[in-house]
Amino acid sequence: MKKKFIYIFGFVIILVTSYLILNVFIGSDMSQKIFSKINIKTKEKFKKILFPYRYIKFLENKTERLEYENYNLNHEVIAVRNEIEIINTDKDLIFYKLPENKKFKVNNENLELEIFTNQFNKIQKGIYNHNHKSAFIDHYKNDIILVSAAGIIAFSNKSFDKKIKFTQIKNNIFDFVNQKDLIIKHSSIKNILIHKNKIFISFTKKVKKNCWNTSVIMGDFNYEKIKFEKLFSPDECIKEHLNYMYLQSGGAMSGFDESNIFLSIGDFRLRDKAQNLESYFGKLLKINIDTKKSKIVSIGHRNIQGIYFNKNKNYIIHTEHGPQGGDEININKKYFSKIKNFGWPISSYGEHYGFPQKNNDELYKKYPLYKSHKKYGFEEPIKYFVPSIGIGGIEKISEKQFVFSGMKSTELHFIKMDDNINVSDHFKIQVNERIRGITFDKFQKKLYLYFEINGSLGILDLKKLINN
């Protein structure tokens, strides 16, 4: 009897020990590799039978996640619905000047930033965060043109004092942009460009169920009514996947000449596309306005946020988001002679998300993110940022000076270029505002900014800085 008890006790000890070892093993990197090919339903059954407490925790986390997603979705529904109501009722957007300007000391010069806030008919849809109020701006002759992430298109004369009134322009944007698709998080209008008396709008488009791309519509600029038509909307699209990211969709634009514009398309976090010449994703394109044909200018891009074509010096400068670190400023001097390769996702000064705590060995095997571009045959950035600043749009403010935003760092950055188009000087000012839209009036020498956290406008006079 005693011997039998010992056997039973030993068996129980082995069983408990094995259970504990298996419990530790489940969730480890090794177990994830072993069970990676088992379908999700089988994994859930395994957890439910052998580790019920793990399954309960899994369900609790899933419930919290779904509740959070539902909260965000409801917020997006309300935000888009309210903006559509503003569009349908043709209401003006009024921005009121704050009593005090923000003051900065730059190169021994005093600069002041005027800020105007939108108090009533508010822009509500955010791109990066559902609490933001996102929009883009450009200028046309004597006016500022604004387009919100949900499709409001309006203009305001630059002659104002205590308030800025944006009057809506009637248009047919929703013949191309599906209002229901705008409800989806990160799906939005991506940018605006006014070029040669035409207006261009880029946006994330659902081509078919769960499959998206970046498309562009255009129309003759008209204050009474803009009639848009399709400019660029390929059949190629990227299906939603585990790491799918609308935010990495590009959409930056710049004018080139009478008949062409530049457009960036991100990789939607499907990294293989960036080096594939058969794909539009992860590319900088030149699109002909007349023929509507497109041509790849450069490849190896993750997510270009700003483009400027310097006609006088004949080069393209663009800003690009890195992953975890590695935001870049890139120059393309020979865009007309060959397709340049800027290295993503083989080379980057950033890291895969979660580094160094998260085990990303499999990602690094496939996408090594070498800390050199030139060594592997790619174009080196003229400047990069570690950690990332959340680099945004870029504008030329004089022949050798550019300004660009740090959305994440809430800064304005200024760079000077030497005769060889290298960065000779770099300085910044902390504005404490997330800058989504940026445009420069070369005649007034004023920088117009759209701040998306509070949905406000900023105006910075740069005469002293440029003349210094």
Order of alpha helices (4+ residues) and beta strands (2+ residues): alpha-alpha-alpha-alpha-beta-beta-beta-beta-beta-beta-beta-beta-beta-beta-beta-beta-beta-beta-beta-beta-beta-beta-beta-beta-beta-beta-alpha-beta-beta-beta-beta-beta-beta-beta-beta-alpha
